């Protein structure tokens, strides 16, 4: 519901400074060449370990799993 309201206000107000025109979507976002290089750069073993440690023990709730299951219904399998 929040994204639909945000989209409503984007459409009504036509903000000049918001580069993203679709609520909740990065569509239309432009990244600098420097940002692109940084995103492609391989992560160090230390960074990978920190990311791994931060994600341990985290699971999706039953509600989230049900939503993901519903979203997958009807998808074509390749």
C-alpha positions as CSV (number, residue, x, y, z in Angstrom):
1,X,0.0,0.0,0.0
2,X,2.9,2.3,0.7
3,X,4.3,2.0,-2.7
4,X,1.0,2.7,-4.4
5,X,0.6,5.9,-2.3
6,X,4.2,6.9,-3.2
7,X,3.4,6.3,-6.9
8,X,0.2,8.3,-6.5
9,X,2.2,11.3,-5.2
10,X,4.9,10.9,-7.9
11,X,2.2,11.1,-10.5
12,X,0.4,14.0,-8.9
13,X,3.3,16.2,-7.9
14,X,5.8,15.3,-10.6
15,X,8.8,15.9,-8.4
16,X,11.8,17.5,-10.2
17,X,14.5,16.1,-7.9
18,X,13.5,12.5,-7.6
19,X,15.4,10.5,-10.3
20,X,13.3,7.4,-9.8
21,X,9.9,7.8,-11.4
22,X,8.5,4.4,-10.4
23,X,7.9,3.8,-6.7
24,X,10.0,0.9,-5.4
25,X,11.9,0.4,-8.6
26,X,15.4,1.4,-9.6
27,X,14.2,1.8,-13.2
28,X,15.6,5.0,-14.7
29,X,18.4,5.3,-12.1
30,X,21.7,6.3,-13.7
31,X,24.9,5.3,-12.0
32,X,28.3,7.0,-12.5
33,X,31.1,5.1,-14.1
34,X,32.9,5.2,-10.8
35,X,29.9,3.5,-9.1
36,X,29.7,0.8,-11.8
37,X,33.4,0.0,-11.3
38,X,33.0,-0.2,-7.5
39,X,30.0,-2.6,-7.9
40,X,32.0,-4.9,-10.2
41,X,35.0,-5.0,-8.0
42,X,35.4,-8.4,-6.4
43,X,34.8,-8.5,-2.7
44,X,37.7,-9.5,-0.4
45,X,37.6,-12.7,1.7
46,X,37.2,-10.6,4.8
47,X,34.2,-8.7,3.4
48,X,32.6,-12.0,2.2
49,X,33.0,-13.4,5.7
50,X,31.4,-10.3,7.3
51,X,28.4,-10.6,5.0
52,X,28.1,-14.3,5.7
53,X,28.2,-13.8,9.4
54,X,25.6,-11.0,9.3
55,X,23.2,-13.3,7.4
56,X,23.6,-16.4,9.6
57,X,20.5,-17.5,11.4
58,X,18.2,-15.2,9.4
59,X,15.2,-16.9,7.8
60,X,12.1,-15.8,6.0
61,X,8.9,-15.7,8.0
62,X,6.0,-18.1,7.1
63,X,4.1,-15.1,5.7
64,X,7.0,-14.1,3.5
65,X,7.4,-17.7,2.3
66,X,3.7,-17.9,1.4
67,X,4.0,-14.6,-0.6
68,X,7.0,-15.9,-2.5
69,X,5.2,-19.1,-3.2
70,X,2.2,-17.3,-4.6
71,X,4.5,-15.0,-6.7
72,X,6.1,-18.1,-8.3
73,X,2.8,-19.7,-9.3
74,X,2.4,-19.3,-13.0
75,X,6.0,-18.6,-13.7
76,X,7.4,-20.4,-16.8
77,X,10.2,-22.9,-16.0
78,X,13.1,-22.8,-18.4
